[in-house]
Amino acid sequence: MVRFSAAILLLTLGLCVHAAAQNGTASPPKTTEAPPPVSYGLVVDNSGSFRTMLDKVVAVTSDVVEENGADDEAFLVTFVDTPKIVLRQEFTYRKSELHDAAENMYIEGGQTAILDAVKSAADYLAQNAKTDPGRMRALVLVTDGEDRSSRSKIEDVLKLLKDQNIRVFVIAMSDTKVFTKILDRLTKATGGLIVMPKGRGDLSETAKQVFAAMRTK
């Protein structure tokens, strides 16, 4: 009798679940896909045109770093002219190391070499980034877009970026004028994005926007 009652109870419950599913009231199990990890380089203009904006440059660089997930890795390159392209922080998962490198940036005189800096950073990324499946590759370039002294040809830089599946995302900043010609080519050809923050209050949102775009396949 006890076994019979238990069987009836289980049958009743099964019919209820089936009916709920038929009526659309039973929710299917939810699966949340983890965002893909990113290996990226921060390529930051430290030339004289940023002398009055260094605090904003440091702030937006640190804001980007704050978006890093546990599996993301990043490095920091600063540049002025070609001899002053410097790897300030090699690839690391540690936000604190990247923050320290950003805080230690300083402005120097010299003719800006954007393309040379991008090429140097792309070479480093290609040689040192993790290669696990699904990992995204990118460069985040912080500059006003005025290239005065690069030796590299943009066609060669774009070929390198495409061959290595590296997208370029630009945070374009200036007290006067942003020069978009090179920036447009770097971003459009690689599937990247240009963001122009209007003021200090936009920096955090700019960082979130850039990082979200980096994770998009």
N, C-alpha and C positions, 0 to 999 in steps of 0.2 A: 504493500500500500504506500509506504514511504517512497519507494523507488518510482512508483507510478505518478505520485504527486509531483516529485522533482522533475520528471520528464515533461509533465504538463506545463510546469512553470517555465522550463527552458524553452519549450515550444512557443509559449505565449510571448516571452521576451523576444525571441527570434522574429515572430510575426510583427511585433511592435517596431523593431529596428528596421525591418524590411519596409514597413509602411511609412516610416519616417523618411527613409531614403527616397521612396517613390514620391513623396510629397515635397521633397526638396528641403526638408528641415534638418537632415543629417549633414553636418559639415565634413567635407573631405579633409584628410590630414594635410596640414600646411607644411611646405618645405621652404626654407629660406636658404637661397644660394649665397655662399660667402663671396664677397667682392674679390676680384683677382688681385694678387699681390703686384706691387709696382717696384721696379728698380729705376731710379731716376737721378738726374743730376741737377743741382741748382747752379746756374751759370749767371753770375751777378756782376753787372757793370760797376766798377769802382773808379771810373774816370772823373775828371774835374767837373763835368756837367752835373754830377750828382752831389756836389759838395754841400749844397743847402738842403739836400733831401736824404742824407745818410740815415737819419733816424727812421724815416719811412721805409727805406730799403731794408734796413735791419728788421724792422717790424714785420713787413710782409714776408720776408724770407723765413722768419721764425714762425709766422702764422701758417705757412705751407708745411713746415716741419711738424707742427702740432697735429696736422691731419693724418700723419703716418699711422698705419696699422702695425700690428705686431710682426707681420711678415714682410713689410715694406723695408727697403733699404735705399739709402741716398748718400750722395757725396756733394761737396761744395767746391766750386771753382770760382775764383774772382779774376777779373781781367781789366786791363787798360789797353795798352798796346801789346803787340805780340810777345816781347820779352817779359811782360808783366802778366802773363797768364799763369795763375798759381793754383795748384790743388791744395786748398785750405783744409779740407777734411776728406779723407778717403772713404770708400763705401762703409757704412755702418748702419746698424739697426737702432743705435742709441740716440734718442732725441737730444739728450744732454750734450753730446759731442757736437752735434750739428748746431745747437743753440750757441754753444761756446764759440764755434767757428764764425757764426754770423755776427756775434757781438764783437769779435775781434777784427771785423772788416774795417778798412780805412781808405780814404780817398787819396789818389795819386795823380800827378800830372802825366800827360801822354796822349797820343792820338789813338782813339778807340779802334779796336780790332774785333768786331763782333763775330765775323765769319771764322776767323782763326780760333777764337775761343770756343765756338760751337763745334768746330771740327776736333779740337783737342779734347773737349768733353765727350764727344761722341766716340772717339777712339778709346778713351778710358772706359766708358760704359760698355762698349762692345767687348773689350778684353777682360772685364772684371765682374760684370753683372751675373747674378744667379741665372740658371737656365732651366729651372723647373717648369713643367708644362703650365701654360696659361698665364705666365708672368708677363706683365706689360713693361715696355721700355719707353722712357720719355726724358726730355730735357725741359726744365723750366727756366726760361731766359728772362732776366730782369734787366731792362735797358730802355733807352729812349730811341733806339733804332738807328742812330747816326754812326755809320761805319766809315772811318777815315783812313785806315791804314792796313786792312787785311791783305795778306798775300794770297789767301785761298780764293778760288773762283766759286761762285755760288753753285754752279752746276755740279762741281766736284763734291761740294758739301752735301747737296741734296742727294746725290747718288749714294754717298756713304750712309746718310740717314735712312734712305729707303732700303738699301741692302741689309741694314742691321735692324730694320723694323723699329726705328726710333722716331717717335712723334715729338714735335716741338710745340710747347705752350709758352706764350709770351705774356708777361706782366709788363705792360708798357707804361713808363712813368717819366714825367718831365715837368719842370717848372715853366717851360716855354713851349716847346713843340716836340711832338712825337713824329719820327720819320718812319713811315710805314712800309716803304717799298720792299726792303729786305725782309722785314717781319712778316709781311703778307705772303711772300714766296716760301719762307721757311714753314709757316703754319699750314698754308693751303696744300702744299705739295706733300706734307707728311700726315695730314689729317688732324692737325692741332688746332689751336685757338689763340686769339689775342684778346686780352682783357685789359681795359684801361680804367683803373680806379680813379674816382674823381677827387677823393680826399682821404684823410687818415681813417675816417669812419668806415670807409669801404674796404679797407685792407683785409680784414678778417673774412668778409664775404667773398672777396676776390680769391683768397686762398682756397676757400671751400669750393668755389666754382671750378677753379683750375684742377683741384684734386679729383673732384667728381668726374670731370672730363677725362682725366688720365685713366680712370678705372673703366671707362666705357670702351667696349670692344668695337 
